[in-house]
């Protein structure tokens, strides 16, 4: 394809609104506009990416160091669109809101009898723990919602029939007091939900600020997987100003679902190997639904650039070859460059032919900006000896190759 056919507009200055080096180079090289719209050159790069990528394993072939989760592949990036948790030891990664971590149950002890105690002015876990001089790990936190939509996915072993029954039901969630609820994990179970009103809470037999699942009616109880492993927890007595000591799952109440509901945090042990999790940010490059070519192009631009521009690997570059014709003073270089352009295409190479009437310096700068893996220069000096100049974008060596041998040279490298 000829350079002018793509209407490429390069820029010498970095855009003021670029959030990263890669985005800046994509704008300067004419892949995307200042507003983020993909231009013809960018669309061609996206087409090449779509044609090449078949499995997440292909990311390694194009030089992208990714993080792999159970259902998604991420590119770590400070300006990425998602908060992630990653394990530096085994490489496990996930979105922060759905990441899992190893949990430790309470020390083994015999279940003690229920005991109702006066706990005035203790509507929070922290105030309760302070009054009773216990750690928050010995408390059970109640969170109450009403479901408003179907779950997004059939996770946690629920059948389609049982998931449909969640709509408009009162959802009573129990997690240990030192944990925070992951709303994303709960949504995967019950679909969309909202906070229950005070009247709705009272209607099931609970009391706001002093609630527990003990004795509630007409509520679907869902507990975090750590609750059955924790004995003698303090929970609400469903009476204002009172709590119950020594509540135990299975004896005092049961749940329809036991699942991982808690929010994982940096420093928590990895679910796979136990190493402390680390926080990062990143883009989702692929999921069970397929690849995201646009994010992959942005990731490639971050991973492959230098002080002159983009340095795309061959499978992801918009063209295999940047063919540059440099006008001569005593020799017309255009016919030879034109003939080479036709031969390269006939040999199966994708070629961007820069036959513009521009100074050599402009063309060299644009070639570096665009980042095609190979640059071939047809100029007066080389043609006087029947040669063309070949240089890899990532290399420093420039080779003079006889015109008749260029195709064989390219195929062997």
Secondary structure by P-SEA (a helix, b strand, c coil): cccccccbbbbcccccccccaaaaaaaaaccccccccccaaaaaaaaaaaaccccccccccccccccccccbbbbbbcccccccccccccccccccccbbbbbbcccccccccbbbbbbcccccaaaaaaaaccccccbbbbbbbbbccccccccccccaaaaaacccbbbbbbccccccccaaaaaacccccccccaaaaaaacccccccccccccccbbbbccccccccbbbbbcccccbbbcccccccccccccccccccccccccccccccbbbbbccccccccccccaaaaaaaaaaaccccccccccccccccccbbbbbbbccccaaaaaaaaaaaaaaaccccccccccccaaaaaaaaaaacccbbbbbcaaaaaacbbbbbbccccbbbbbcccaaaaaaaac
